[in-house]
Structures are given as structure tokens and as C-alpha cells.
Amino acid sequence: MNYKEIKRVLVVGAGTMGHSIAQVFAQHGIEVDLVDIKQSTLEHALNLIKSNLEILAEFGRVLNDEISEIIERIHPSTNLITAAQNADYVIEAVNENPDIKKTVFSLLDKNCSEDIVLASNTSGLDIFSIVEVKKPERLVIHHWFCPPHIIPLVEIVPGPKTPPELISFSVKLMESLGKKPIVLKKFTQLFIINRIQGVLNLQVYEMIAKGWITPEEIDLAVKTSLGIRLPIVGLVQTQDFTGLDLILDVQKNMRMNRRYPQVENLVKQGRLGIKTSKGFYNYEGRNEEEVLKKRDRQYLKMLDFLEKINAFEPV
């Protein structure tokens, strides 16, 4: 199982995700069969790919002279069976409908070579329980993020029979495409980012429904706070800067229904965050002032950039 041997990829589904995933493979010199049931969807997909590449060229991510060559590597088709027979790797990106996915994987299983990887771009369905293939050990989830030709993250999710060598293959393949793969230990509903987004969205809907704040004000609040901080310190490390002892006090004083033993255990160990040089992260003996200066320089660079591009205004 060698990612370098992949010369032709099959992307099933030419919609929001599929067309852009196909583009990424084509940008890296790989021939792609982009399959959909509707010719009109394929034509629209090629138009979007051309537009995507023009934007990337504006930012020096591709050369203008490369655009036509990249598009020529993408072969639109409504014939799944023929494309499956020629594929070295498959990624399914059809609608999040279990019945549709089951049908697609059944066709892939019958027509693809038995030794190639069958990946799904599902954002949370337990594909390992839904689909039926003769060799379930070749199933894996490669969950990309919209738009795939820009966002680096790909969540790699194994099933109960996914072997370690398939995970290693997945990581190397995604890295060869310039992606940042994160491997989950096992399948869990919604994976990482959609779990986090789901919790945030519940709070957003509640605030809007109760009339506490407008959608525009919510987005401005997020952009001018989390939007500056999270790209630098993420969700977990930001707690080290708050102080884990303070977080524990807040949990106790607000009489929260849930208590988090991870925080309690770290506090008991004296790992309070940057003020003790250890928290969730280990700051390798750097003192608080040193770490804060590094963080704040990053924050100011981010703030300067966001102000420069008017990021606090609606798109």
C-alpha cells in the first residue's frame, strides 16, 4: 500500500465537496475521474474548478499557465463502473444519505480492484456499519473541509477493521497533497470539528431564538475575540492561558452540571497552565512572561492582518 503508486483517482460525487477534492488531486499531477449521475452537475463542477483555480492563481498557489493542464487531468463522467475499474484510489463524496452511500459502495466493491482503498468523505455517518464490502479492512474515512482546495485539515477515521498500514497510507497520501491530517483513535459520531461546531451552533440558535442578540452581532463578537485567538492558541491551549485553577473555580461556583476530571487532575498535579510552565501543554520551563510575549506578538500580527483585510465586516 504505497501512496506514490496512485496515478488515477476516482471521486464519486461532483457537488460542493467532490469537485474541489478532485481539483486538489489534479493540482498534484494525478489523473481524476469525477463521476456524478447528472451531466449538468459535472459541467457546473468544471466551471467551479476553473473559478477556484483562478482565485488560487491570484494568491500564487498555482500558476496561470498551469490551470488548463490541471483541468485536463479531470475527466468528468456519468459512468461509475468504468471509472471504478480504472481507479487506484476512491473517495466517495455523495449526499449524506445512508441508502445512497450503501448503493455506491456496493458498486465500487464489485467493480474496483480488491486491493485499493475505498474512502468516504462522510462528515459523521458510521460508514463501517452502513456499507457492505467484501474486504471491510480497506474502508476508511477521509473527511475533508469546505472548501477542500483551501482548508488544510483532513480528519482520518478508522473503522473496527481498518489496519494500521491503511492509516499510515492515509496520512502520507494527505500530506503529499499538502493537507494536515489528524487521525482519530476510532470512529466517533461527527468526529472533531463537527462536534465542536455542533455545540457552538446550539448556543447560537438559542440566543437568536430568545432574541438576546442578532446574527450579525454574534458573528462580530466571534470575529473580534475567538477569531483572533483561536488560530494562535486553539481551544485547549487557550485554557492554559486562562489558568486551569480559575477554570475549576468557575465550574464549581457556577454549579455546572458537568465537572471535568481532566482539569481537576491537572490542578491537583500543580499543572495550572503557563503560570506553572505546565498545563494541558508542557512549556519546557519557559516562564510566564516569555510565553505571554510570544502569544501577544502572534495576536497582534493576526489583528493587524484581519484589520487590513476588513475581516470584521460581513463577507
N, C-alpha and C positions, 0 to 999 in steps of 0.2 A: 504494500500500500504506500505508493510514493506520489506525493502531490506534484512532483516535477513531470510525471508522465501524463498528466492531464492536458490533452490537446484540444478536446472538444467537449463543451458543457451543454447540458440541456436545462433550460429554465422553463418550468411549466407555469404559465400564467403571466400575462403581459400587462398587468394592471399597475397600480400605484407602486408596488414593490418590485415586481418581476422585471419590468422594463429597465429599471435602474440597476438591479443586480446584474442583469445581462450586460449592461453597459460597463460595469466595473470589470467583469471578466474580459470583455473585448478590449478595454483600455490596457490590459496586461498581456495582450498578444494572443489571447485564447479565442478560438472559434466558438460561437454560441448559436445553438438552435433555440429560438424564442418561440414557444408554442402557446397558442390560445385557440379557443373554439370559434372566435369571431375574427374575420379578416379586418373589419373596421377597427377593432381593438388593436391589432397588430400595426395597422397604418398609423393610428394615433400614437402608439408606443414609439415608433421610429421618429415621429415628429418631436416627441418629448425628449428622446435621446439626443437628437440634434441640438435642441434648445439647451439641454443640460450641458452638453459639451461646449457650446458657445460661451456659457457662463463660466465654466471651468477655465476656458482659454483666457477669459478676461483676467483671471487671477493667477495665470501662469501654471495651472495644474495640468493642462495639456497644451500642445502647440496647435495653432490653427491648421497647420499643414497636416496634422495627424487626424483631424476629425473625420474626413472621408474614409480613411483607412480603418478607423475604429468601427464606423457604421457598416462597412463592408464585411466585417467579421461577424456581424449579427445577421442570422438567417431566419426571418420570420416564417412561420409555418402553422398550418392547422392540422398537420399530420403527426400526431403524438407517437404513433407506433414506429414510423420510420426514424424519427428523431431519437427515440429511445434506443433503437438498435445501434445507433452510431455514437452513443454518449459514453464518455469516460467518467462522468460525474453528473449527478442530477440534483437540482434543488427545486422543490415544489413551492410555488408561491400563489396558490389559488385562494379562493374565498375561505374564510374561517367557518367552513361548513363540514361537519364530520362525514356526511354522506358523500360529498364531492371528493374529499380527500381520500376516502376509502376506495372510491372508483378509480381515481388517478393512480394510487399506489398499486392497485391490482393490475392495471395496465402496464405500469412500469415494471412490476415484478415479472410479468410474463414476457416482456419484450427487451428488457435491458440485460446486459451481460451479468451473470450472477456474482461477479467479484467486484462490482463498482458500488460506490457509496450512494445511498438514497437519503438525501437530506430534506428536511422540511423547514420552511420559514415560519411555521406557526408561531403565534405570539402567546400561546398558552394552552392549546389543546393537547391532551395526552395522546399524541400520535402513536405511541407504542402500544396503547390499548385499543385504539380505533382501527388501525390498518392491519391487514393480514398479508404478510410476505413469507416466502419460504425460508429466508435467512434473516430473521429479525436482528441479528448481530450487525447487519450493515445499515441499520436505521440510526439516524442521529438528527438532532435539531440544530440548525444553524439560523439563529434568529437575528436578522438584520434590522436596522432602524432607518426610518424615513427622514430624509432621502438617502438611500444607500450609497449613492455616489459621493456623498459628503460626510455623513456621520461615521466615525471610525469604529464604534462598538459593534461587535457581533457576539451574542450570547450563545455558547455551545452547551447543549444539554444532552446528556447521555440517557439512554433507556436502561432497563434492567439487564439487557443482554449486550449492551454496547461495550466492546472490548477496549482496553487502554490504548491499543495501537490505532484505533479509529479516532480516539480523542486526540492523540498526538498528530495524526494526519490532519485533522480538522484545524488544530492550532496553526500548524505550519502552512496549510493552504490559505487560511485567512491572513496570516502575517505576510505571505507572498503577495497578497492583494492590497497591502498597506493598511489592513484593519487591525484593531485592538481586540483580540478575542479574550473573553472571560469564560472560564469553564465552571459550570455548576457541578456539585458533587453528585447530584441526582435530579431527576425530574421533580419540579415543584410548580404548582399552578402559577402562571403569569411570570415566572422567572424573577429577575431582579428589578428591572426598571419599571415594567408594567405594574408590579406590586406596589412600588413606591408611588407611581403616578396615580394608581387607583385610590390610595389613601388620601392623597392630596385632592383629587377630584371630588371625593365625597365631601370634604370640607368646603370646597369651592361651591358645589351645588347647594349645600346647606346655607351658606352665607348669602348666596343670591336669592334663594327661595324665601328666606326670612327678611330680605330687604335691608340687610345690615350694610351692604356696600354694593357698588356697581361692578360689572365685569371689568370695565376699563380700570377702575381703581384697584381691583385685585391684581391685575396684571402689572400695573405701575408699581404697586407695593413689592411684588415679587422681583421685578426687574431691578429696582433700586436697592435691593437688600440681598436676597438669595442669588440673584443674577450676577452680582459682583463677587460674592463669597464662594459659592459652590464650585465654580471652575478651578478655584485655587485650593480649597481645603475639603471639598466633598461633604458628605453628610456625616460620616463617622469622625473624621479628624476635627471637624468644627466643634465637636463636643469636648475634645481635649483643650480647646481654647476657652470654652465656656467654664470648664472646671467640672470634673466628674462629681466632686463633693457637692458643688452647688446644684448640679442636676439631680442628685439624690435627694437633697433637701427640698427641691421644688416638687419632686414626686411625692414625698411624704406630706408636705404642707398643703398640697392641692388635693390630697386624699384621692389620688389617682387609682382607678380600678385595677390597673396593671402595674406591677413592680418588675423591674428588670434586674435579675440576679447578676448579669454581666457587670452592670455598673456597681452594684453593691460589693461584688468580689474584688473589683479593681480598687475601690476605695479602701477596703479592708487591707489590701496589699500596699497601701500608700501610693498607689498609682493614680494621681489626681489630674493628670494632664501635663501641659507644658510647665506648670509651676514646680513640678517634681521631676521633670525631664522624662516622665513615662506616664502613659495613659493607655488608650487603645493602641497608640503608636509608641515606639521607642525613639526618643530624640537623641540617643547616643551621647548623653552627657552634656549636650548644649544647654546653656542657661536660658531662662525665660526671655530675657531681653534680646538675645541673639535670634531666637526663633520668631519673636514678635516682629523684629525688624525685617526679617526675610519675608514673613507673611504680608506685612504692610506695604513693602515695596511692590509685591505682586498685586495686591489690591489696587494700589494707585495706578499701576500700569493698566490694569483691567478697566478701572474707572475712566482713565484718560481715553482709552480706546473706545469704550462704549459711548462716551460723550461725543467723541469725534464723529462717530457714525450715526449719531442721533438714535441710538438703540432704545432709548426710553420712550420714543414715540411709537404708536401702533404701526405695524407693517402695512 
